[in-house]
Amino acid sequence: MERAAPATPRGRDEVAKMAEAYMRASGTAIREMPIAERTPPQTGSVTGRAVAKDEAHIAVATAANTFMVVEASSLTRDVQIGEQLSLRFHQGRASIDNGRGRGR
C-alpha cells in the first residue's frame, strides 16, 4: 500500500492562488500591478486582512498587492475571510495579537 505525500506544500500553494484570485475579484489589488507573496517575518508584528484559507494555512493581505501565507495551527482561533488581523511573529510562528500586555 502506497502512502500519499503530505498535502501541506500543495495546500499552501492553493491558498496562495486563492488569495491572489480573491484580491483581484474583490478589487483590493491595484489592477495594473502584479500581486506578490512575501515571506512572513521571523519576529515582529504584521497587520492585514484574511483573504484565503484552508484547514492548514491562512493568507493575509498586508498591502494592496501583497500577501503572506501562515500556518493556521499556530493561531488560537478560527479566522474568517475578510477579517482584519494583527499578527505577532516569534521564531517564524504567527499568533493573533490581541493587544494584551502592552502599556497604554
For each residue, the residues with C-beta under 8 A, 3 or more apart:
1:
2:
3:
4: 7
5:
6: 9
7: 4 10 11 56
8: 11 12 56
9: 6 12 13
10: 7 13 14
11: 7 8 14 15 54 55 56 57
12: 8 9 15 16 56 57 69
13: 9 10 16 17
14: 10 11 17 18 54
15: 11 12 18 19 52 53 54 57 58 59 69
16: 12 13 19 20 37 52 59 67 69
17: 13 14 20 21
18: 14 15 21 22 51 52 59
19: 15 16 22 23 35 37 51 52 59 61 67 69
20: 16 17 23 24 29 35 67
21: 17 18 24 25 52
22: 18 19 25 26 51 52 81
23: 19 20 26 28 29 35 51 61 65 67
24: 20 21 29 31 35
25: 21 22
26: 22 23 29 51
27:
28: 23 49 51 61 64
29: 20 23 24 26 33 35 64 65
30: 33 64 65
31: 24
32:
33: 29 30 64 65
34: 65
35: 19 20 23 24 29 65 66 67
36: 65 66 67
37: 16 19 66 67 68 69
38: 62 66 67 68
39: 68
40: 46 68 69 70 89 92 94
41: 44 46 89 92
42: 89 91 92
43: 89 90 91
44: 41 88 89
45: 86 87 88 89 97
46: 40 41 60 62 68 86 87 89
47: 62 84 85 86 87
48: 60 61 62 63 67 68 84 85 87
49: 28 60 61 82 83 84 85
50: 53 58 59 60 61 79 80 81 82 83 85
51: 18 19 22 23 26 28 59 60 61 67 81 82
52: 15 16 18 19 21 22 58 59 81
53: 15 50 57 58 59 72 79 81
54: 11 14 15 57 72
55: 11 72
56: 7 8 11 12 71 72 73
57: 11 12 15 53 54 69 70 71 72
58: 15 50 52 53 69 70 71 72 75 79
59: 15 16 18 19 50 51 52 53 67 68 69
60: 46 48 49 50 51 67 68 69 70 85 87
61: 19 23 28 48 49 50 51 64 66 67
62: 38 46 47 48 66 67 68
63: 48 66
64: 28 29 30 33 61
65: 23 29 30 33 34 35 36
66: 35 36 37 38 61 62 63
67: 16 19 20 23 35 36 37 38 48 51 59 60 61 62
68: 37 38 39 40 46 48 59 60 62
69: 12 15 16 19 37 40 57 58 59 60
70: 40 57 58 60 74 75 87 94
71: 56 57 58 74 75 93 94
72: 53 54 55 56 57 58 75 79
73: 56
74: 70 71 93 94 95
75: 58 70 71 72 79 94 95 96
76: 95 96
77: 96
78:
79: 50 53 58 72 75 83 85 96
80: 50 83
81: 22 50 51 52 53
82: 49 50 51
83: 49 50 79 80
84: 47 48 49
85: 47 48 49 50 60 79 96
86: 45 46 47 96 97 98 99
87: 45 46 47 48 60 70 94 95 96 97
88: 44 45 94 95 96 97
89: 40 41 42 43 44 45 46 92 93 94 95
90: 43 93 95
91: 42 43
92: 40 41 42 89
93: 71 74 89 90
94: 40 70 71 74 75 87 88 89
95: 74 75 76 87 88 89 90
96: 75 76 77 79 85 86 87 88
97: 45 86 87 88
98: 86
99: 86 102
100:
101:
102: 99
103:
104:
